[in-house]
Amino acid sequence: MKKFWKWKNRTVTNQTDQTPMTERTLFLNGTIAEESWFDDDVTPQLFKEELNAGEGDIVVWINSPGGDCVAAAQIYNMLMDYKGSVTVKIDGIAASAASVIAMAGTKVLVSPVSMMMIHNPATIAIGDAAEMEKAIAMLSEVKDSIINAYEIKTGLSRARLSHLMDAETWMDANRAVELGFADEIMKRSEALAVEEDLVPPDDGEPFSETAVVNSLMDKIAAKCKTRPKTNEQPKVKADSLMERLNLMKNWR
């Protein structure tokens, strides 16, 4: 099993009395589960055991293009059920299933150059017309469950959230805060303070914003050509998005 999460205890300063304290930090880096957690009793249990192995408030750093919606749903539920405060910090990207996990934060902070993306769930179905109808019904139910998480966090109407998902909506930091998917934009010092603790990619290169952008450039650039299906979201301009990507490359 390839773990996409990592726990690390960090010593930080208590802002109330300026004394040192231990902060539990969870890093979700990369694809959320290489394989589905559906009908998997071992992996979710391992994540839950590690989550509950300590106590107190936790910080969750997310840099993920998404992945398995079942895994995302279970992680969301575990974080929502956690007794302490959960602060989510998005330093690179929180797209698709990763955006669902982000909604579990008591407070959600985004880097000034981070991105969020929400869209409709997808699947692969094989069979006759009856099987296709079952798949359509299943996707509709999955979408409703995802909207539940977005609605609780943002306070937006279900109809508007549905339209945003239909249009495959990409949000920069300002847009994420404006729509209620995030609460605040991080200060530069906050984003850089944890860089040395972030999980390195498999090739062993040090983690950086440049590594994030380079690994996702092709996927994000392809989305530049996506046409919105409703009037809810303006057409994504390739030049504008590429400017953001270049900014992310140069930001430290």
Disulfide bonds with the S-S distance in Angstrom:
none
